[in-house]
Amino acid sequence: MLRTTLFTPKEEEKTTREGFGEGLVNAGLNDSRVVALCADLTESVKMDGFRREFPLRFFEVGVTEQAMSGLASGMAAMGYIPFMASYAMFSPGRNWEQIRTTIVYNNQPVKIVGAHSGVSVGPDGATHQALEDMALMRLIPNMHVFVPCDAVEARVITEHIATTKHPSYLRLTREKTPIMLSDDYAWGNGKAYVMHIAQHKHGGNYAHNVGIIACGPIIYEALKAARELEKEGIGATVINMPQVKPLDTAFLLRFVKDMKAIVTVEEHQVSGGLGSAIAEFLSEHHPIRIARVGVEDRFGQSGKMQELYEEYKLSAKHIADKVRSVTR
């Protein structure tokens, strides 16, 4: 049976980086080996709560992402559990080789936190909008990659990765987005899960059954698209894939058996991220029609989050259009 955590609308909005900050404090309370390193962005990446709670376990390294990687790797080798955080454009963007060679080649369980990812960074513009980071990190052997859909999932994943022995990458966003999961949400060991099951208003079956698989807060746009499509007789089941590497391949194989097509959605370059990972796996194990929604080989630019979702065809309207295209 497929794991299901159905989306329940809430009025509250919160950033995934806030959820990370809460989870990091909880992880520190649970294990005295947890330490935090930051590259001069303590408040922005929400490590300030950990700094207040555990001042002797917090290390501000300044604008030295490469050196931060070496420090974190050394601490991990000595038995600590380091979380190192910066903007994703700088870590892993600026220190990818140090992450690869110093941390992951040595299989040290450092937790790399990349905040302010995607175009929803908004007015910071192209140089600060990381659209390639999932691709960079999922290519490295041994690396686990996580993309929470909301603040609740960010908190829970943070607490989870503090207990694992794997080098991990946690991708966070800047803007407030809807909270979609209940406070009692529990981590399912990387398992994907259903967030929305299409409901035919007149009963019976839909003419088309399409699976929308997404990660990150952009899944909210996928949920809106699914509800619009139902009005047209298109049944779109929405799946959250919070762990991009390793993929929950067992779930994928079970899920696609009942689908006529798959649409993937991510706030990332359309190549190299979630859509690529799913297409690579299914092309070998269960060929099916796949369409991908993501940034189409472009850099970001300044603008409000919803404006940029429209510009880069990431909004509910464009997701619905992509689903329609695979049902024709």
Backbone bond lengths (Angstrom), bond angles and torsions (degrees), N, CA, C in turn:
res aa  C-N    CA-C-N  psi(-1)  N-CA   C-N-CA  omega(-1)  CA-C   N-CA-C  phi
1 M - - - 1.455 - - 1.529 109.58 -
2 L 1.351 117.00 139.81 1.449 121.58 -179.81 1.523 110.79 -75.40
3 R 1.323 115.86 137.38 1.467 120.50 177.21 1.519 109.26 -67.15
4 T 1.324 117.07 135.23 1.462 121.81 -176.77 1.519 110.43 -128.57
5 T 1.332 116.07 127.63 1.460 122.65 171.67 1.521 106.05 -131.47
6 L 1.304 117.18 86.74 1.447 121.07 -170.63 1.528 111.86 -66.82
7 F 1.304 114.20 139.62 1.456 122.54 179.13 1.527 110.25 -66.67
8 T 1.334 115.26 130.15 1.456 121.55 175.57 1.525 108.68 -121.10
9 P 1.333 118.57 115.39 1.464 120.14 -176.54 1.535 112.25 -58.47
10 K 1.325 115.44 138.04 1.461 121.57 174.78 1.521 108.56 -131.92
11 E 1.314 115.19 154.91 1.464 118.78 177.67 1.526 111.03 -81.89
12 E 1.323 116.92 -22.19 1.459 120.26 -174.19 1.523 111.75 -73.91
13 E 1.330 115.86 139.82 1.455 122.07 173.17 1.524 109.01 -122.97
14 K 1.323 115.78 149.09 1.455 120.99 -176.69 1.520 108.01 -159.66
15 T 1.310 117.63 154.16 1.458 120.16 178.99 1.527 110.52 -85.15
16 T 1.326 116.18 150.58 1.465 118.89 176.10 1.525 110.70 -66.63
17 R 1.325 117.75 -27.98 1.473 118.97 178.11 1.534 110.79 -67.61
18 E 1.339 117.56 -30.81 1.465 119.67 174.37 1.526 110.91 -65.93
19 G 1.320 116.06 -41.69 1.457 119.55 176.59 1.516 111.68 -60.86
20 F 1.331 116.01 -40.22 1.462 120.19 175.88 1.522 111.02 -60.38
21 G 1.337 117.03 -45.60 1.461 120.34 -179.72 1.511 112.54 -58.26
22 E 1.330 116.53 -41.59 1.466 120.60 177.98 1.528 110.80 -66.36
23 G 1.334 115.64 -42.76 1.458 119.66 179.91 1.509 112.69 -64.97
24 L 1.328 116.27 -35.18 1.467 120.07 -179.92 1.529 110.76 -66.38
25 V 1.325 117.71 -41.59 1.466 120.42 176.29 1.521 109.79 -61.95
26 N 1.329 116.90 -44.24 1.472 120.06 178.93 1.521 111.17 -61.70
27 A 1.330 116.22 -41.30 1.459 119.80 178.40 1.526 110.83 -63.00
28 G 1.335 116.21 -38.47 1.458 120.38 177.71 1.516 112.75 -66.30
29 L 1.321 116.27 -36.07 1.466 120.09 176.66 1.528 111.50 -68.98
30 N 1.326 115.86 -34.04 1.462 120.69 -177.60 1.522 113.34 -77.87
31 D 1.347 116.91 -26.09 1.463 119.80 -174.28 1.528 109.44 -148.45
32 S 1.306 117.03 118.35 1.463 121.53 -177.08 1.525 112.81 -70.60
33 R 1.320 117.29 -7.56 1.467 120.22 178.48 1.525 112.25 -82.67
34 V 1.328 117.24 -11.89 1.470 120.34 -179.56 1.521 109.82 -71.10
35 V 1.339 116.22 127.19 1.461 122.61 176.22 1.523 108.27 -129.26
36 A 1.320 116.57 161.36 1.460 121.44 -177.43 1.517 110.45 -130.62
37 L 1.333 115.68 136.54 1.455 122.56 176.59 1.524 108.13 -125.61
38 C 1.327 116.27 139.71 1.459 119.72 -177.94 1.522 110.61 -138.77
39 A 1.343 115.85 146.11 1.463 122.01 -178.29 1.528 110.21 -101.82
40 D 1.339 115.68 65.59 1.462 122.87 171.73 1.534 113.53 67.17
41 L 1.340 117.10 29.05 1.460 121.01 -179.74 1.526 110.19 -138.00
42 T 1.323 116.23 38.24 1.466 121.05 -169.47 1.516 112.83 -57.23
43 E 1.327 118.08 -48.77 1.457 120.66 -179.03 1.523 110.87 -70.16
44 S 1.332 117.30 -40.28 1.465 120.70 -176.76 1.518 112.56 -63.58
45 V 1.325 116.92 -37.78 1.475 119.44 -179.02 1.524 111.78 -94.64
46 K 1.333 116.47 6.71 1.474 123.78 174.02 1.530 113.01 64.11
47 M 1.326 115.64 37.96 1.462 120.18 171.30 1.528 111.73 -92.98
48 D 1.338 117.37 -0.27 1.459 120.29 -176.38 1.530 112.17 -65.92
49 G 1.330 117.38 -31.56 1.463 119.57 176.70 1.518 111.51 -64.51
50 F 1.317 116.97 -42.06 1.470 121.05 177.54 1.530 109.85 -65.10
51 R 1.327 116.77 -39.85 1.467 120.15 179.23 1.524 111.12 -61.41
52 R 1.327 117.28 -41.48 1.467 119.93 178.88 1.527 111.41 -66.91
53 E 1.339 116.11 -40.38 1.461 120.86 -175.43 1.529 112.08 -76.05
54 F 1.338 116.15 -35.84 1.472 120.60 -174.23 1.528 110.23 -135.64
55 P 1.323 118.48 67.28 1.468 120.26 -174.27 1.525 113.79 -59.70
56 L 1.325 118.45 -29.41 1.462 120.48 -178.80 1.527 112.38 -82.28
57 R 1.335 116.44 -6.95 1.468 120.47 178.90 1.529 111.44 -111.33
58 F 1.322 116.09 13.04 1.462 121.10 179.59 1.528 109.24 -115.08
59 F 1.342 116.19 137.86 1.465 121.19 -175.93 1.524 109.62 -132.70
60 E 1.330 115.24 111.74 1.460 121.50 174.99 1.527 107.74 -89.86
61 V 1.338 116.48 113.02 1.475 120.14 -173.11 1.517 112.61 -100.21
62 G 1.334 118.01 -2.59 1.453 119.58 -177.87 1.519 111.19 77.91
63 V 1.332 115.87 -169.06 1.461 121.14 -175.79 1.531 108.97 -81.70
64 T 1.310 115.47 68.12 1.468 121.38 -177.66 1.535 108.99 -140.42
65 E 1.320 115.40 68.83 1.463 119.67 -175.62 1.530 112.58 -61.25
66 Q 1.339 116.90 -37.25 1.467 119.43 178.90 1.527 110.94 -64.30
67 A 1.328 116.26 -45.16 1.468 119.89 179.12 1.528 110.36 -65.70
68 M 1.330 117.21 -36.84 1.464 120.60 178.37 1.528 110.62 -59.14
69 S 1.325 116.92 -37.83 1.467 120.67 179.09 1.520 110.92 -63.25
70 G 1.340 116.36 -43.73 1.461 119.84 178.93 1.515 112.29 -65.45
71 L 1.324 116.59 -41.81 1.465 120.49 177.99 1.529 111.03 -61.88
72 A 1.324 115.86 -45.16 1.460 119.97 -178.93 1.531 110.98 -63.70
73 S 1.325 116.16 -40.95 1.467 119.49 178.93 1.522 111.23 -63.36
74 G 1.331 116.37 -41.95 1.466 120.06 178.31 1.518 111.99 -64.26
75 M 1.323 116.59 -42.06 1.467 120.00 177.93 1.521 111.01 -62.02
76 A 1.347 116.59 -42.60 1.457 120.00 178.65 1.523 111.11 -62.27
77 A 1.331 116.73 -39.09 1.463 120.81 179.06 1.527 111.46 -64.18
78 M 1.320 116.68 -25.63 1.467 121.50 178.88 1.526 113.05 -92.42
79 G 1.339 116.42 7.70 1.460 119.44 173.15 1.513 115.74 101.98
80 Y 1.331 118.18 -0.58 1.461 120.33 177.62 1.531 110.38 -83.43
81 I 1.329 115.83 169.39 1.470 122.31 177.41 1.525 107.09 -118.71
82 P 1.335 118.07 89.79 1.465 120.65 -173.86 1.526 113.38 -85.41
83 F 1.326 115.84 134.38 1.458 123.55 166.53 1.514 106.64 -107.07
84 M 1.320 118.43 122.23 1.461 121.73 178.17 1.526 108.72 -117.56
85 A 1.340 116.48 130.74 1.462 119.77 -170.88 1.516 112.32 -132.68
86 S 1.315 114.76 144.69 1.455 123.92 171.84 1.523 106.91 -161.39
87 Y 1.318 117.99 -173.13 1.452 119.96 169.71 1.528 107.62 -70.13
88 A 1.312 116.90 145.19 1.464 120.81 -178.33 1.527 111.78 -60.18
89 M 1.315 117.11 -29.16 1.463 119.57 179.27 1.526 111.80 -65.61
90 F 1.354 115.81 -24.66 1.466 120.77 -179.74 1.522 112.09 -100.58
91 S 1.319 116.46 -30.04 1.466 121.39 178.50 1.524 107.24 -145.75
92 P 1.333 117.83 98.94 1.460 128.37 25.23 1.518 116.94 -95.32
93 G 1.325 119.43 3.49 1.459 120.00 -173.77 1.514 114.41 -59.53
94 R 1.327 117.75 -42.72 1.459 121.00 -174.50 1.522 113.05 -95.09
95 N 1.311 118.09 -24.21 1.468 120.68 -171.94 1.526 112.59 -120.26
96 W 1.338 116.17 30.34 1.461 119.79 -174.79 1.532 112.20 -58.45
97 E 1.303 117.52 -42.58 1.470 119.20 -177.71 1.518 111.60 -65.27
98 Q 1.338 117.53 -38.68 1.460 120.10 177.68 1.524 111.27 -67.40
99 I 1.341 116.71 -37.99 1.464 119.51 175.77 1.524 109.54 -62.42
100 R 1.317 116.54 -47.11 1.462 120.89 -177.91 1.522 111.57 -61.27
101 T 1.343 116.59 -51.52 1.459 120.24 -169.09 1.523 112.86 -88.11
102 T 1.334 116.56 -43.86 1.464 119.32 -175.02 1.521 112.21 -79.77
103 I 1.338 115.85 -38.75 1.468 119.05 -176.77 1.531 111.75 -94.14
104 V 1.324 116.95 -60.09 1.466 119.38 -166.22 1.525 112.32 -81.51
105 Y 1.325 118.63 -36.81 1.464 119.91 175.95 1.527 110.51 -57.82
106 N 1.327 116.28 -34.23 1.459 121.83 176.54 1.531 112.83 -88.14
107 N 1.341 116.08 1.01 1.469 123.11 178.12 1.530 111.97 53.13
108 Q 1.329 115.60 43.94 1.454 120.46 177.06 1.531 109.49 -86.67
109 P 1.326 118.12 136.09 1.473 121.38 -173.24 1.527 113.80 -79.71
110 V 1.321 116.49 53.53 1.464 121.36 176.82 1.527 108.71 -79.27
111 K 1.322 116.25 141.74 1.459 122.19 179.21 1.527 108.08 -105.11
112 I 1.315 116.06 111.60 1.464 122.44 -175.25 1.519 108.59 -97.85
113 V 1.316 117.00 122.34 1.457 122.26 -174.72 1.520 109.05 -113.09
114 G 1.329 116.32 115.33 1.460 121.79 179.06 1.517 110.37 -107.73
115 A 1.324 116.76 106.34 1.465 121.80 -178.41 1.532 110.83 -93.47
116 H 1.320 115.82 169.83 1.464 122.66 175.72 1.532 111.61 57.57
117 S 1.336 115.78 44.76 1.462 120.05 178.71 1.526 110.09 -89.18
118 G 1.335 115.60 163.19 1.456 121.37 175.14 1.510 114.64 76.59
119 V 1.331 116.85 175.51 1.468 121.15 -179.70 1.518 111.95 -73.91
120 S 1.335 118.11 -17.62 1.462 120.13 -178.07 1.522 113.06 -69.53
121 V 1.340 117.30 -2.26 1.473 120.20 168.67 1.523 109.37 -56.75
122 G 1.344 116.15 -29.28 1.458 120.73 170.69 1.507 115.38 79.70
123 P 1.350 118.36 -120.15 1.460 121.36 -171.40 1.517 114.76 -68.87
124 D 1.330 119.14 -10.50 1.466 120.30 177.36 1.520 111.81 -67.48
125 G 1.310 117.90 -22.61 1.454 121.74 170.91 1.519 116.13 79.65
126 A 1.332 114.19 -172.00 1.463 122.52 -167.77 1.519 113.91 -57.81
127 T 1.327 117.84 -40.30 1.470 119.19 -173.86 1.518 112.80 -69.52
128 H 1.336 117.21 -20.14 1.462 120.76 -178.02 1.525 113.04 -110.13
129 Q 1.315 117.52 1.90 1.460 121.26 -177.85 1.530 108.73 -99.21
130 A 1.325 115.98 99.70 1.470 121.21 -178.97 1.521 109.54 -76.47
131 L 1.317 116.29 113.33 1.461 122.22 179.46 1.527 111.23 -117.15
132 E 1.328 116.86 4.56 1.457 121.61 -175.56 1.523 113.22 -123.67
133 D 1.317 117.45 0.77 1.461 120.86 -168.98 1.527 114.20 -69.33
134 M 1.333 117.55 -36.26 1.473 118.31 177.48 1.516 110.27 -62.81
135 A 1.323 116.58 -41.31 1.463 120.51 178.53 1.525 110.86 -61.46
136 L 1.316 117.07 -44.62 1.464 121.13 179.38 1.521 111.51 -59.26
137 M 1.321 116.49 -42.99 1.464 119.52 -172.18 1.522 113.10 -83.22
138 R 1.326 117.79 -34.58 1.463 117.33 -177.98 1.527 112.45 -74.20
139 L 1.314 117.45 -13.23 1.468 120.78 177.32 1.525 112.49 -78.38
140 I 1.330 118.17 -19.09 1.459 120.64 -175.41 1.528 109.78 -82.34
141 P 1.331 118.34 127.02 1.471 119.95 176.67 1.527 111.09 -57.07
142 N 1.326 116.00 146.64 1.478 124.70 177.01 1.528 114.08 77.11
143 M 1.328 118.66 -14.39 1.459 120.70 -176.06 1.528 111.65 -77.61
144 H 1.345 116.47 134.95 1.456 122.38 172.27 1.527 108.27 -103.77
145 V 1.332 116.89 139.50 1.469 121.97 -174.11 1.524 110.14 -124.14
146 F 1.338 115.95 126.87 1.459 122.79 -176.08 1.533 110.43 -124.54
147 V 1.337 116.06 138.28 1.467 121.36 178.72 1.527 108.58 -135.58
148 P 1.326 119.03 93.65 1.475 121.26 -177.43 1.518 112.36 -69.88
149 C 1.347 114.66 147.29 1.467 119.66 -177.99 1.520 112.53 -84.83
150 D 1.332 118.06 -22.77 1.464 120.59 -179.81 1.522 109.54 -156.69
151 A 1.323 116.59 -176.79 1.464 121.31 -176.04 1.520 111.96 -65.03
152 V 1.323 117.27 -35.36 1.469 120.17 179.14 1.523 110.16 -63.21
153 E 1.316 116.03 -47.91 1.465 119.17 -178.92 1.523 111.12 -67.01
154 A 1.333 117.65 -34.59 1.461 120.60 177.13 1.527 110.67 -62.10
155 R 1.334 116.51 -42.60 1.471 119.84 178.12 1.524 111.08 -63.06
156 V 1.319 116.30 -45.78 1.466 120.46 -175.86 1.530 110.84 -67.81
157 I 1.338 117.35 -41.52 1.469 119.66 178.72 1.521 110.70 -65.01
158 T 1.323 117.64 -39.64 1.463 120.76 178.06 1.521 110.81 -58.68
159 E 1.321 116.06 -46.45 1.465 120.01 178.70 1.532 110.59 -63.28
160 H 1.326 116.03 -36.14 1.464 119.89 -179.66 1.522 112.38 -67.73
161 I 1.328 117.50 -50.23 1.467 118.72 -173.68 1.534 111.62 -68.29
162 A 1.326 117.00 -20.20 1.466 119.17 174.96 1.524 111.44 -65.09
163 T 1.322 117.24 -17.20 1.467 120.99 -177.65 1.519 113.21 -102.10
164 T 1.340 118.34 -2.06 1.461 120.76 -175.93 1.530 110.68 -98.70
165 K 1.313 115.05 164.34 1.463 121.70 -179.82 1.526 111.98 -102.97
166 H 1.343 116.25 15.42 1.458 120.44 -176.90 1.527 111.34 -102.40
167 P 1.339 118.06 144.64 1.465 118.64 163.80 1.521 108.26 -64.00
168 S 1.330 116.67 135.52 1.464 120.37 -172.62 1.516 110.53 -136.57
169 Y 1.336 115.09 147.97 1.456 121.83 174.23 1.518 108.83 -117.41
170 L 1.329 116.57 127.12 1.460 123.62 179.23 1.524 108.31 -114.85
171 R 1.329 115.91 118.28 1.470 122.11 -175.42 1.524 109.91 -98.41
172 L 1.348 116.49 123.32 1.460 122.26 -176.34 1.524 111.44 -121.62
173 T 1.342 115.15 159.19 1.464 120.95 178.93 1.526 110.68 -116.38
174 R 1.318 115.56 168.05 1.465 120.63 -174.06 1.524 113.80 -92.19
175 E 1.341 117.35 -46.65 1.459 121.30 -169.07 1.530 112.22 -81.05
176 K 1.320 114.70 156.70 1.463 120.05 173.57 1.523 109.31 -68.15
177 T 1.329 115.41 135.48 1.456 121.98 178.85 1.524 108.65 -136.51
178 P 1.323 117.77 160.53 1.472 120.20 -175.52 1.527 112.77 -60.14
179 I 1.325 115.40 140.89 1.461 120.85 171.17 1.527 107.51 -82.20
180 M 1.311 115.95 122.46 1.463 121.64 -173.90 1.522 113.51 -109.14
181 L 1.329 117.42 -18.28 1.460 121.39 -175.83 1.526 110.29 -107.85
182 S 1.315 115.99 151.83 1.462 120.28 178.75 1.523 110.43 -76.75
183 D 1.317 116.78 160.28 1.460 121.38 -176.84 1.527 112.55 -64.36
184 D 1.324 117.43 -22.23 1.459 120.06 -179.84 1.535 112.74 -92.30
185 Y 1.326 116.48 12.25 1.467 120.80 177.06 1.530 109.69 -56.13
186 A 1.331 116.09 134.41 1.467 121.48 -179.56 1.518 109.84 -118.93
187 W 1.311 116.08 142.06 1.457 121.51 179.67 1.523 110.02 -67.45
188 G 1.308 115.80 134.71 1.458 120.82 -176.31 1.511 113.70 -105.33
189 N 1.346 117.14 36.01 1.459 121.28 178.04 1.522 112.80 55.44
190 G 1.327 115.12 43.94 1.457 120.30 175.48 1.503 114.76 82.70
191 K 1.334 117.47 5.85 1.452 120.49 -176.91 1.527 111.01 -74.97
192 A 1.316 114.98 136.54 1.456 120.08 170.25 1.519 108.96 -71.13
193 Y 1.325 116.55 162.34 1.463 118.73 179.56 1.523 111.42 -154.31
194 V 1.331 113.98 156.31 1.458 121.55 179.37 1.522 109.37 -77.53
195 M 1.335 116.50 130.26 1.460 120.76 175.20 1.517 112.83 -107.20
196 H 1.328 115.97 -20.88 1.473 118.86 179.74 1.520 108.26 -150.98
197 I 1.312 116.66 127.13 1.459 122.74 175.08 1.523 107.98 -108.71
198 A 1.312 116.09 126.30 1.455 119.99 -178.10 1.523 110.91 -60.92
199 Q 1.337 116.43 133.02 1.460 122.61 179.89 1.528 109.16 -118.31
200 H 1.330 116.78 116.30 1.462 120.80 179.85 1.534 108.86 -76.19
201 K 1.302 116.40 122.40 1.473 119.53 -173.69 1.528 112.57 -65.24
202 H 1.336 116.89 -20.88 1.455 119.93 178.56 1.532 111.86 -108.53
203 G 1.323 115.76 11.75 1.463 119.13 -176.21 1.517 110.10 77.30
204 G 1.303 116.77 -178.81 1.462 120.02 178.26 1.507 112.69 79.72
205 N 1.335 115.84 -161.96 1.454 121.57 -174.24 1.519 111.35 -111.77
206 Y 1.332 114.98 154.94 1.456 120.36 174.13 1.522 109.79 -82.27
207 A 1.317 115.40 154.04 1.461 119.63 175.70 1.528 110.84 -68.93
208 H 1.322 116.08 -30.80 1.454 121.02 -178.88 1.526 109.42 -130.68
209 N 1.309 116.77 137.08 1.468 122.16 174.79 1.520 108.12 -120.26
210 V 1.310 115.69 115.93 1.461 121.85 -177.39 1.519 109.11 -123.63
211 G 1.296 117.38 139.31 1.451 122.08 175.04 1.509 111.17 -99.45
212 I 1.331 117.27 127.03 1.464 121.86 173.48 1.523 106.88 -104.03
213 I 1.324 116.84 119.36 1.461 121.38 -179.12 1.528 107.70 -114.66
214 A 1.328 116.30 123.31 1.462 120.77 -174.07 1.519 110.39 -137.29
215 C 1.329 115.10 168.10 1.461 121.53 172.91 1.517 108.49 -144.57
216 G 1.339 115.81 150.89 1.456 120.35 179.67 1.516 112.48 83.20
217 P 1.331 117.10 175.53 1.467 121.16 -177.61 1.522 114.61 -60.47
218 I 1.333 117.75 -18.71 1.465 120.94 178.56 1.529 110.91 -61.82
219 I 1.327 116.80 -14.62 1.464 119.62 178.15 1.531 111.15 -61.44
220 Y 1.313 117.31 -24.07 1.468 119.83 177.07 1.527 110.72 -61.17
221 E 1.342 116.75 -37.28 1.459 120.78 176.36 1.531 110.27 -66.41
222 A 1.332 116.55 -36.61 1.467 120.40 178.01 1.527 110.95 -65.27
223 L 1.324 116.46 -38.58 1.465 120.34 178.40 1.527 110.90 -64.87
224 K 1.319 116.72 -40.83 1.465 119.92 177.40 1.527 110.43 -64.59
225 A 1.317 116.50 -40.76 1.461 120.43 179.36 1.522 110.79 -62.48
226 A 1.325 117.00 -41.90 1.466 120.94 -178.20 1.522 111.15 -61.05
227 R 1.299 116.87 -39.51 1.464 120.17 -178.44 1.530 111.79 -70.65
228 E 1.312 116.35 -32.69 1.467 118.83 175.15 1.522 110.58 -69.87
229 L 1.316 117.22 -40.01 1.462 121.45 -177.60 1.528 111.86 -65.62
230 E 1.320 116.19 -31.89 1.464 119.30 178.74 1.524 111.37 -59.13
231 K 1.327 116.52 -34.14 1.459 120.73 -179.90 1.525 111.85 -65.32
232 E 1.353 115.44 -20.50 1.470 120.80 -178.79 1.527 112.02 -100.14
233 G 1.334 116.26 4.51 1.451 118.96 -179.38 1.515 114.49 84.67
234 I 1.328 116.71 16.32 1.465 121.14 177.54 1.521 107.88 -106.65
235 G 1.306 116.98 117.21 1.453 121.21 -179.97 1.514 110.96 -88.37
236 A 1.306 117.27 113.67 1.468 121.89 -179.34 1.529 109.01 -117.54
237 T 1.315 116.65 113.17 1.460 122.37 176.26 1.521 108.19 -91.26
238 V 1.324 116.92 128.69 1.464 121.47 -174.69 1.527 109.91 -101.77
239 I 1.320 115.10 128.37 1.457 123.12 -178.92 1.524 109.82 -114.92
240 N 1.322 116.45 134.85 1.455 121.01 171.47 1.525 108.59 -97.42
241 M 1.340 116.27 128.59 1.458 122.62 178.75 1.530 107.62 -117.61
242 P 1.344 118.04 78.96 1.461 120.15 -172.67 1.524 114.15 -72.21
243 Q 1.334 117.20 -17.60 1.469 119.75 176.45 1.524 107.77 -113.17
244 V 1.320 115.09 109.94 1.461 121.28 -176.58 1.525 111.18 -82.23
245 K 1.313 116.27 -26.84 1.466 120.91 174.72 1.521 108.67 -146.79
246 P 1.345 119.05 129.03 1.463 124.28 -11.01 1.517 111.81 -71.46
247 L 1.315 115.73 146.53 1.464 121.19 178.63 1.527 110.91 -69.01
248 D 1.310 114.77 152.20 1.456 120.41 172.41 1.532 107.17 -82.65
249 T 1.326 116.12 79.75 1.460 121.43 -173.80 1.526 112.09 -69.91
250 A 1.318 117.55 -31.72 1.460 119.74 178.06 1.530 110.32 -62.63
251 F 1.330 116.43 -42.52 1.464 120.89 176.91 1.526 109.61 -61.73
252 L 1.324 116.82 -47.15 1.462 120.41 -177.75 1.522 111.72 -55.72
253 L 1.310 116.83 -46.91 1.455 120.71 -177.51 1.525 111.65 -63.43
254 R 1.331 117.08 -39.71 1.459 119.91 177.46 1.527 111.14 -67.63
255 F 1.319 115.63 -40.71 1.459 121.03 -174.02 1.523 112.14 -68.98
256 V 1.327 118.02 -45.35 1.466 119.92 -171.84 1.530 112.65 -72.17
257 K 1.309 117.66 -14.89 1.469 119.85 179.63 1.517 112.31 -59.93
258 D 1.321 117.64 -29.40 1.459 121.84 -178.03 1.530 112.88 -102.60
259 M 1.327 116.89 7.38 1.456 120.59 -176.06 1.527 111.81 -108.02
260 K 1.321 114.94 147.92 1.466 119.83 174.93 1.523 111.64 -91.58
261 A 1.317 116.38 -20.61 1.465 120.82 179.09 1.525 108.62 -163.94
262 I 1.324 115.54 163.97 1.466 122.85 178.50 1.526 108.67 -127.61
263 V 1.323 116.10 138.42 1.468 122.09 171.05 1.526 107.57 -121.94
264 T 1.326 117.00 125.15 1.463 120.74 177.32 1.528 109.15 -100.76
265 V 1.340 115.38 147.63 1.465 120.98 -176.41 1.524 109.21 -135.49
266 E 1.331 116.80 129.64 1.461 121.13 179.13 1.524 110.46 -156.45
267 E 1.320 116.06 150.70 1.467 122.41 177.32 1.531 107.63 -94.68
268 H 1.315 115.06 70.23 1.466 123.41 -169.48 1.522 106.31 -163.27
269 Q 1.317 117.69 165.23 1.449 118.70 171.85 1.522 109.40 -52.79
270 V 1.313 116.97 141.78 1.456 120.34 -177.84 1.530 111.30 -64.29
271 S 1.325 116.73 -20.32 1.460 121.82 177.37 1.524 110.37 -100.56
272 G 1.310 116.45 139.51 1.456 121.39 169.33 1.511 116.44 93.35
273 G 1.324 118.41 -9.82 1.456 120.52 -176.34 1.517 112.71 -107.64
274 L 1.333 115.98 -136.31 1.457 121.63 -176.59 1.525 112.19 -61.38
275 G 1.335 116.46 -47.86 1.460 119.98 -178.16 1.511 112.23 -60.46
276 S 1.309 116.47 -41.94 1.461 119.88 177.83 1.516 111.62 -63.86
277 A 1.334 116.31 -43.59 1.464 119.83 -179.10 1.527 110.91 -60.56
278 I 1.331 116.70 -43.06 1.466 120.53 -179.66 1.524 110.94 -68.67
279 A 1.339 116.72 -43.82 1.458 120.27 -179.99 1.530 111.50 -63.15
280 E 1.321 116.99 -40.08 1.463 120.67 179.07 1.525 111.02 -61.11
281 F 1.333 115.79 -44.64 1.464 118.99 -177.63 1.525 111.85 -70.23
282 L 1.336 117.03 -49.27 1.453 119.52 -175.16 1.517 112.67 -69.47
283 S 1.325 118.62 -28.11 1.465 120.03 178.65 1.522 111.49 -62.07
284 E 1.322 116.87 -27.22 1.458 121.15 -179.99 1.528 113.03 -94.73
285 H 1.326 116.46 -29.95 1.463 119.21 -170.10 1.529 114.40 -111.41
286 H 1.336 118.34 -25.19 1.464 120.43 178.94 1.532 107.77 -162.50
287 P 1.328 117.49 78.86 1.469 119.83 -178.29 1.526 111.70 -56.03
288 I 1.306 115.75 131.88 1.460 122.92 -178.21 1.525 107.30 -153.10
289 R 1.308 117.11 156.71 1.459 119.89 178.34 1.527 109.58 -68.14
290 I 1.336 115.77 127.67 1.472 121.46 -177.86 1.524 109.05 -130.07
291 A 1.331 115.97 134.55 1.468 122.20 170.69 1.519 107.72 -124.29
292 R 1.328 116.39 144.95 1.466 119.94 -174.67 1.526 110.74 -119.42
293 V 1.338 114.73 134.74 1.461 122.03 173.98 1.517 107.53 -108.39
294 G 1.322 116.23 123.65 1.455 122.80 179.22 1.512 108.44 -175.28
295 V 1.308 116.97 -173.40 1.461 121.26 179.02 1.524 108.07 -76.09
296 E 1.310 116.29 125.85 1.464 121.81 -172.38 1.537 111.10 -91.16
297 D 1.329 115.84 77.76 1.471 121.69 171.54 1.533 112.60 56.96
298 R 1.340 114.61 44.74 1.462 120.32 179.06 1.520 109.27 -132.12
299 F 1.327 115.51 158.65 1.453 121.12 168.65 1.525 108.93 -84.82
300 G 1.338 115.93 161.98 1.447 120.46 175.60 1.515 111.36 -75.85
301 Q 1.332 115.60 -179.23 1.464 121.62 175.67 1.525 107.79 -157.94
302 S 1.322 115.85 169.45 1.455 120.67 -177.94 1.527 111.16 -73.42
303 G 1.319 115.42 145.62 1.457 120.79 177.91 1.513 110.39 161.79
304 K 1.313 117.14 169.22 1.454 121.62 175.91 1.531 109.22 -73.56
305 M 1.320 115.81 154.79 1.455 120.46 -174.02 1.527 112.14 -54.11
306 Q 1.332 117.95 -50.94 1.455 119.77 -175.97 1.516 111.34 -68.39
307 E 1.336 117.50 -33.40 1.460 120.19 175.26 1.524 111.02 -61.58
308 L 1.319 116.07 -41.79 1.460 120.28 -178.83 1.523 111.43 -72.52
309 Y 1.332 117.39 -34.03 1.465 119.77 174.05 1.536 110.15 -58.68
310 E 1.328 116.14 -40.21 1.464 119.48 178.38 1.527 111.09 -70.05
311 E 1.324 116.31 -45.27 1.469 120.98 -177.43 1.523 111.75 -60.03
312 Y 1.331 116.33 -39.29 1.466 120.35 -176.51 1.532 112.58 -98.29
313 K 1.338 116.56 11.36 1.459 123.10 175.39 1.525 112.15 58.10
314 L 1.335 114.41 46.96 1.457 121.97 178.55 1.531 112.31 -109.60
315 S 1.306 118.23 -6.14 1.463 122.08 -173.74 1.522 110.85 -76.90
316 A 1.326 115.09 170.35 1.466 121.32 -179.72 1.521 111.76 -54.53
317 K 1.315 116.92 -40.68 1.471 121.22 -179.81 1.524 110.85 -57.84
318 H 1.318 116.55 -45.54 1.464 120.36 -176.28 1.525 111.39 -76.34
319 I 1.324 116.93 -32.04 1.472 119.32 174.69 1.523 109.41 -64.08
320 A 1.335 116.58 -43.44 1.463 120.43 178.02 1.528 111.09 -61.64
321 D 1.320 116.91 -40.46 1.470 120.36 177.47 1.525 111.04 -61.07
322 K 1.320 116.66 -40.11 1.466 120.18 -179.83 1.521 110.64 -66.39
323 V 1.349 116.14 -39.52 1.463 119.03 177.20 1.527 110.29 -63.51
324 R 1.327 116.65 -43.84 1.470 119.95 178.62 1.529 110.68 -57.65
325 S 1.332 116.11 -37.75 1.472 119.80 -175.83 1.530 112.29 -65.14
326 V 1.330 117.44 -28.35 1.463 119.21 -178.65 1.524 112.29 -91.52
327 T 1.348 116.95 -2.50 1.465 119.62 177.59 1.521 112.07 -101.86
328 R 1.303 116.23 -3.06 1.479 118.88 -178.22 1.517 110.78 -78.02
